Amino acid sequence: MRAQQWKPTRPGATLWLLLFLALPSSPRADSTEPRHGSVADGHLSASFEGGFTATWQGTNAPGVDDEGAASLDLVVTLPQGGGIWTLYLEGSTTPPAEGVSARLPEANADAGTALDGRGKGRLQISEAHYRFTVAEEEFTLGLLDPANFIDLSEVANDETRQFLASPFVNNPTIGFPDYHLAAAWHHAGTENRPALTLEIGSARGLADNGGRYGELARVSGKGIFAAAEGQGRLGEVSWRTGFWIKEAELVTVGGTGAAGNAFGAYATFDGTWSKMRWNLRGGWADARTSAAATFLAAAVERPWAGCATGLAVAFTGASSDLRGGADRVQLETYVRFQGPGGVEITPDLQWIRHSGLRRNAPDAWVAGVRFSWSFQNR
């Protein structure tokens, strides 16, 4: 259900499109890159693909309205100049002020992901980057989503197909900027040597700059976000662990007005047991600059009869400096039904204690259903 007609982005869209077409064509092999939502990039030839997601959620939380939301993901990839250009267009409807995603923000990671400076839904360019390889080292430059490079999971990372709640998409103790100007480097691992990923860019992303591309490009004085992550395997278990720092004009959680740099460390593990896939996540952040100071989550998914079920629980520890703060506990379960033509329907149930890490937030049940449709043309 669409609450608002999407609005096109400003002249920044034209600039990125011209850059996208700038280099002469020369296809080459490229490694895959996990992505936000139901779309993927990194193909060997030009491709166009995407997905549409619609959600409805209702809750027993007092003063919170039921909400319908929709999002759109479109990705174009084009091999050129020895590498691959990727252009990612994203749209979302406007979140109602008293709706589930505004009042219980951790309940829907797919709602309101593309907003202008007034909080209105729109169609925007979320990523525009160029990926290439030099001496087997992979580099990516441009407008990036840092969550595409670190803290990834095959079980709990995709709000359009897996868990809808944000703690089961990415670790809340990591201070991810929204889509930001950045560079990433990936060194492939071997059987005996872990892989390594580095990502560095502006500490203030598109949303932090009011959705304005002109402000996004003015990176001077806004600090940096940097992350380093190692990846490898231990038998049947894949692991990722890393640390991050966010240098910016950050006010401490205690509200003293002092500025400080946020930083933290994290780890995630994926594995299989019988017919189940599982994920474990943990994280820590400096409690002086991060409201979410500790995090621990577990998630499982099991296929059955052409469908899949998921179950997850998360604990987020509030900073001791957070006034009126309290630790959050969240549970989610879903059943994903596969339909024809790339259609999936997923009923979903969540329970949240201390939403927003607020002590006075009542316990809330959130029931919903998600409709998703993916398509591709390669």
Residue pairs with C-beta under 8 A, 6 or more apart in sequence:
1 54
1 56
1 68
1 69
1 70
1 93
2 70
2 93
3 68
3 69
3 70
3 93
3 94
3 95
3 96
3 121
4 93
4 94
4 120
4 121
6 72
6 91
6 92
6 93
6 114
6 121
6 122
6 123
7 116
7 120
7 121
7 122
7 123
8 122
8 123
9 122
9 123
9 124
9 125
9 213
10 212
10 213
10 214
11 213
12 125
12 213
12 214
12 216
13 124
13 125
15 213
16 87
16 125
16 128
16 143
17 87
19 128
20 76
20 78
20 85
20 87
20 128
22 80
23 80
23 81
23 85
24 80
24 81
25 78
25 79
25 80
25 81
26 79
26 80
26 81
26 82
27 44
27 45
27 79
28 44
28 79
28 82
28 83
28 84
28 133
29 44
30 42
30 43
30 44
30 79
30 83
30 84
30 131
30 133
31 42
31 138
31 186
31 188
32 40
32 42
33 40
33 41
33 42
33 131
33 140
33 148
34 40
34 148
34 152
34 157
35 41
35 75
35 148
36 73
36 145
36 147
36 148
36 158
37 51
37 53
37 71
37 73
37 110
37 158
37 159
37 160
38 50
38 51
38 53
38 73
38 158
38 160
38 161
38 372
38 374
39 49
39 50
39 51
39 73
39 74
39 75
39 88
39 374
40 49
40 75
41 47
41 75
41 77
41 84
41 86
41 88
42 77
42 84
42 86
42 131
43 77
43 84
43 378
44 79
45 79
45 378
46 76
46 77
46 78
46 79
46 378
47 75
47 76
47 77
47 376
47 377
47 378
48 74
48 75
48 76
48 376
48 377
48 378
49 74
49 75
49 374
49 375
49 376
49 377
49 378
50 72
50 73
50 74
50 75
50 374
50 375
50 376
51 72
51 73
51 160
51 372
51 373
51 374
51 375
52 70
52 71
52 72
52 73
52 372
52 373
53 70
53 71
53 72
53 73
53 110
53 159
53 160
53 370
53 371
53 372
53 373
54 68
54 69
54 70
54 71
54 370
54 371
54 372
55 67
55 68
55 69
55 70
55 108
55 110
55 111
55 164
55 368
55 369
55 370
55 371
56 66
56 67
56 68
56 69
56 368
56 369
57 66
57 67
57 69
57 100
57 101
57 107
57 108
57 348
57 366
57 367
57 368
58 66
58 67
58 100
58 366
58 367
58 368
59 66
59 100
59 104
59 107
59 364
59 365
59 366
59 367
60 364
60 365
61 103
61 104
61 355
61 362
61 364
61 365
61 366
62 362
63 98
63 103
64 98
64 99
64 100
64 103
64 104
64 364
65 96
65 98
65 99
65 100
66 99
66 100
67 95
67 96
67 99
67 100
67 101
67 108
67 111
68 93
69 92
69 93
69 95
69 99
69 101
69 108
69 110
69 111
69 112
70 92
70 93
71 90
71 91
71 92
71 93
71 110
71 111
71 113
71 114
71 160
72 89
72 90
72 91
72 92
72 123
73 88
73 89
73 90
73 160
74 88
74 89
74 90
75 86
75 87
75 88
75 89
76 86
76 87
77 84
77 85
77 86
77 87
78 84
78 85
79 85
81 132
82 132
83 130
83 131
83 132
83 133
84 130
84 131
84 132
85 128
85 129
85 130
86 127
86 128
86 129
86 130
86 131
87 125
87 127
87 128
88 125
88 126
88 127
88 128
89 123
89 124
89 125
89 126
90 113
90 114
90 123
90 124
90 125
90 126
91 114
91 121
91 122
91 123
91 124
92 110
92 111
92 112
92 113
92 114
92 115
92 121
92 122
93 111
93 112
93 121
94 112
94 115
94 119
94 120
94 121
95 101
95 102
95 111
95 112
95 115
95 119
95 121
96 102
100 107
100 108
100 111
100 366
100 368
101 107
101 108
101 111
101 112
102 112
103 355
104 352
104 355
104 356
104 364
104 366
105 166
105 355
105 356
106 165
106 166
106 167
106 172
106 328
106 330
106 352
106 355
106 356
107 164
107 165
107 166
107 350
107 352
107 355
107 364
107 366
108 159
108 164
108 165
108 166
108 368
109 159
109 164
109 165
109 166
109 169
110 159
110 160
110 164
110 370
112 119
112 121
113 126
114 121
114 122
114 123
114 124
114 126
115 121
115 122
115 207
115 211
116 122
116 210
116 211
117 210
117 211
117 212
122 211
124 206
124 211
125 143
125 213
126 143
126 145
126 179
126 206
127 142
127 143
127 144
127 145
127 148
127 179
128 142
128 143
129 140
129 141
129 142
129 143
129 144
130 140
130 141
130 142
131 138
131 139
131 140
131 141
132 138
132 139
133 139
136 188
137 185
137 186
137 187
138 185
138 186
138 187
138 188
139 183
139 184
139 185
139 186
140 149
140 183
140 184
140 185
140 186
141 182
141 183
141 184
142 181
142 182
143 179
143 180
143 181
143 182
143 206
143 216
144 179
144 180
144 181
144 182
144 183
144 184
144 199
144 201
145 179
146 176
146 177
146 180
146 182
146 199
146 201
146 225
146 227
147 170
147 176
149 184
149 186
149 197
149 199
149 227
149 229
150 174
150 197
150 199
150 227
150 229
150 240
150 242
150 244
151 170
151 171
151 174
151 229
151 240
151 242
151 266
151 268
151 281
152 240
152 268
153 268
153 270
153 279
153 281
153 299
154 238
154 270
154 277
154 279
155 162
155 270
155 277
155 278
155 279
155 299
155 300
155 301
155 310
156 162
156 163
156 168
156 169
156 279
156 281
156 297
156 299
156 312
157 169
157 170
158 169
159 166
159 169
160 370
160 372
161 336
161 344
161 346
161 372
162 168
162 169
162 301
162 310
162 334
163 169
163 299
163 310
163 312
163 332
163 334
164 332
164 334
164 346
164 348
164 350
164 368
164 370
165 312
165 314
165 330
165 332
165 350
166 172
167 295
167 297
167 314
167 316
167 330
168 297
168 299
168 312
168 314
168 332
170 176
171 266
171 268
171 281
171 282
171 283
171 295
172 283
172 292
172 295
172 316
173 264
173 266
173 283
173 284
173 285
173 290
173 292
173 293
173 294
173 295
173 316
174 227
174 244
174 264
174 266
174 283
174 285
175 225
175 244
175 246
175 262
175 264
175 285
175 290
176 205
176 225
177 201
177 202
177 203
177 204
177 205
177 208
177 225
177 246
178 205
178 206
178 207
178 208
179 205
179 206
179 207
180 201
180 202
180 203
180 204
180 205
180 206
180 216
180 225
181 201
181 202
181 216
181 217
181 219
182 199
182 200
182 201
182 202
182 225
183 199
183 200
183 201
184 197
184 198
184 199
184 200
185 197
185 198
185 199
186 195
186 196
186 197
187 195
187 196
187 197
188 195
189 195
189 196
189 231
189 232
193 232
194 230
194 231
194 232
195 230
195 231
195 232
196 228
196 229
196 230
196 231
197 227
197 228
197 229
197 231
197 242
198 226
198 227
198 228
198 229
199 225
199 226
199 227
200 224
200 225
200 226
200 227
201 224
201 225
201 226
202 216
202 219
202 222
202 223
202 224
202 225
203 222
203 223
203 224
203 225
203 246
203 247
203 248
204 216
204 219
204 222
204 223
204 248
205 216
206 213
206 216
209 215
209 216
222 248
222 249
223 246
223 247
223 248
223 249
223 261
224 245
224 246
224 247
225 244
225 245
225 246
225 247
226 244
226 245
227 242
227 243
227 244
227 245
228 242
228 243
228 244
229 240
229 241
229 242
230 240
230 241
230 242
231 238
231 239
231 240
232 238
232 239
233 239
236 271
236 272
237 269
237 270
237 271
238 269
238 270
238 271
239 267
239 268
239 269
239 270
240 267
240 268
240 269
241 265
241 266
241 267
241 268
242 265
242 266
242 267
243 263
243 264
243 265
243 266
244 263
244 264
244 265
244 266
245 261
245 262
245 263
246 261
246 262
246 263
247 261
248 261
248 262
249 259
250 259
250 260
250 261
250 262
250 289
251 257
251 258
251 259
252 258
252 259
252 260
252 288
252 289
252 321
253 287
253 288
253 289
253 290
253 291
253 319
253 321
253 322
254 288
254 321
254 322
254 323
255 323
260 286
260 288
260 289
261 289
262 285
262 286
262 289
262 290
263 285
263 286
263 289
264 283
264 284
264 285
264 286
264 290
265 283
265 284
266 281
266 282
266 283
266 284
266 295
267 281
267 282
267 283
268 279
268 280
268 281
268 282
269 279
269 280
269 281
270 277
270 278
270 279
271 277
271 278
272 278
275 302
275 303
275 304
276 300
276 301
276 302
277 300
277 301
277 302
278 298
278 299
278 300
278 301
279 297
279 298
279 299
279 300
280 297
280 298
281 295
281 296
281 297
281 298
281 299
281 314
282 295
282 296
282 297
283 294
283 295
284 293
284 294
284 295
285 292
285 293
285 294
286 293
287 293
287 319
287 320
287 321
288 319
288 321
290 319
291 318
291 319
291 322
291 325
291 357
292 316
292 317
292 318
292 319
292 357
293 317
293 318
293 319
293 320
294 315
294 316
294 317
295 314
295 315
295 316
295 317
296 314
296 315
297 312
297 313
297 314
297 315
298 312
298 313
298 314
299 310
299 311
299 312
299 313
300 310
300 311
300 312
301 308
301 309
301 310
302 308
302 309
302 310
306 338
307 335
307 336
307 337
307 338
308 335
308 336
309 333
309 334
309 335
309 336
310 332
310 333
310 334
310 336
311 331
311 332
311 333
312 331
312 332
312 333
313 329
313 330
313 331
314 328
314 329
314 330
314 331
315 327
315 328
315 329
316 327
316 328
316 329
316 330
316 357
317 327
318 325
318 326
318 327
318 328
318 354
318 357
319 325
322 357
324 358
324 359
324 360
325 357
325 358
325 359
326 354
326 357
326 358
326 359
326 361
327 354
327 357
328 352
328 353
328 354
328 355
328 356
328 357
329 352
329 353
329 354
330 350
330 351
330 352
330 353
331 350
331 351
332 348
332 349
332 350
332 351
333 348
333 349
334 346
334 347
334 348
334 349
335 346
335 347
336 344
336 345
336 346
337 344
337 345
337 346
338 344
339 345
341 373
342 373
342 374
342 375
343 371
343 372
343 373
344 370
344 371
344 372
344 373
345 369
345 370
345 371
346 369
346 370
346 371
346 372
347 367
347 368
347 369
348 367
348 368
348 369
348 370
349 365
349 366
349 367
349 368
350 365
350 366
350 367
350 368
351 363
351 364
351 365
351 366
352 363
352 364
352 366
353 363
354 361
355 361
355 364
